[in-house]
């Protein structure tokens, strides 16, 4: 199977309509904001982990020299 990429535009529209029916139009902006903040925090955390790994690699190379 193609995974998540196989959903396509019609599938995304159906999902959006279902979410709109379940949560209602007033709750949707709050949910969108919470999801956005969660993704931003996740991205910041993963970037911090990657930076830490880079720092560790530099320290190991400096010790060998």
N, C-alpha and C positions, 0 to 999 in steps of 0.2 A: 504494500500500500504506500501511498505518497506521503503519509503523515499529515501534519497540520496544514501543509501547503495545498492539500487536495480539497480543502473546504471550499474555497472560491468565494466570489462575491455573493452569489445567491444564498449560500450557507451562512455567511456573515449577516446578511440582512434578516434571515429567519431567526438567528440567534438574538440579534438586536431587538426584534419585535417581541420575542418571548421574554427577554429581560424587561422590556418596557411594560409588558402586561403584568409580570410578576411583581415588580417593584413600584410601578407607577411613575408618571412623569415628574412628580415633585421630588422623589427620592433619587432619581437618576443622576442629577448633577453632584449630589453628595457622594454617591458611589464612585462616580468617575474621578472626583477629586481624591478620594481615598486610594483608589487604584493607582492614580498618577503619583501620589506621594510614596506609596509602597514601592513602585518601580524605581523612583528616584533614589530612595534610601538603599534599595538593593544594588543599584548601579554604583552608588557611592561606596558601599561596603566592598563590593567586588573589586573596584578600582583600588581601594586601600589595601586589599589583600595582594593584588598584583604588584603594587608598589613595594610592599613589604618583601615579597619574593625577590624582586629585583635588587633590593638593598642587601638581602642575605647573599645573593649570588655575587655581588660586588665585593662584599666582605670576605667571602671564601677565596675569590681570585686574589685579593690583596694579600691574604695570609700566605698564599702559595708563592708570591713574589718576594 
